[in-house]
Amino acid sequence: MLPVGIKKKSKVPGVMITQYVEEIPEGKSHPDFTRKPIALTIQEGKFAFFKALVVGDPEPTVTWGRNNGDVSDTSKYVTKYDPATREHLFEASKNSNHII
């Protein structure tokens, strides 16, 4: 059973954050976007690349998804984290008219 999350609005317009702990310890912070990815409609066979910057203490766990679909196929979708820039990256290729 998945934990129940608390939905909060981000400082970034159009972004919702799911927080899985009710109280944030003193000196810590809830996760928030400093840069969110832009939603795109991708044509079949095209490549899509998304970046997001998320801050919080402790370091937030970032997961990616798309409307009406699964992104677990590693031949089509790749997720990465760049510790130098603190960017969370999502690459999608060979899509068939998906909104990501």
Residue pairs with C-beta under 8 A, 6 or more apart in sequence:
3 20
4 20
5 18
5 19
5 20
6 18
6 19
6 20
6 22
7 16
7 17
7 18
7 19
8 16
8 17
8 18
8 19
8 30
9 15
9 16
9 17
10 16
10 17
10 32
10 33
10 36
11 32
11 33
12 32
12 33
12 34
12 35
12 36
14 36
15 33
15 36
17 30
17 31
17 32
17 33
19 30
19 31
24 30
27 57
28 57
28 58
29 55
29 56
29 57
30 56
31 54
31 55
31 56
31 60
32 54
32 55
32 56
33 52
33 53
33 54
33 55
34 53
34 54
34 55
35 51
35 52
35 53
36 52
37 50
37 51
37 52
37 90
38 50
39 99
39 100
40 48
40 50
40 99
40 100
41 97
41 98
41 99
42 48
42 92
42 95
42 97
42 98
42 99
42 100
43 95
43 97
44 94
44 95
44 96
44 97
45 94
45 95
46 93
46 95
47 91
47 92
47 93
48 91
48 92
48 93
48 95
48 100
49 89
49 90
49 91
49 92
50 64
50 89
50 90
50 91
50 92
50 100
51 87
51 88
51 89
51 90
52 62
52 87
52 88
52 90
53 86
53 87
53 88
54 60
54 62
54 88
55 86
62 81
62 88
64 71
64 77
64 79
64 88
64 90
65 71
66 92
66 98
66 99
66 100
67 98
67 99
67 100
68 98
68 99
69 98
71 77
71 90
71 92
76 92
76 93
76 94
76 95
77 90
77 91
77 92
78 89
78 90
78 91
79 88
79 89
79 90
79 91
80 88
80 89
80 90
80 91
81 87
81 88
81 89
82 89
90 100
92 98
92 100
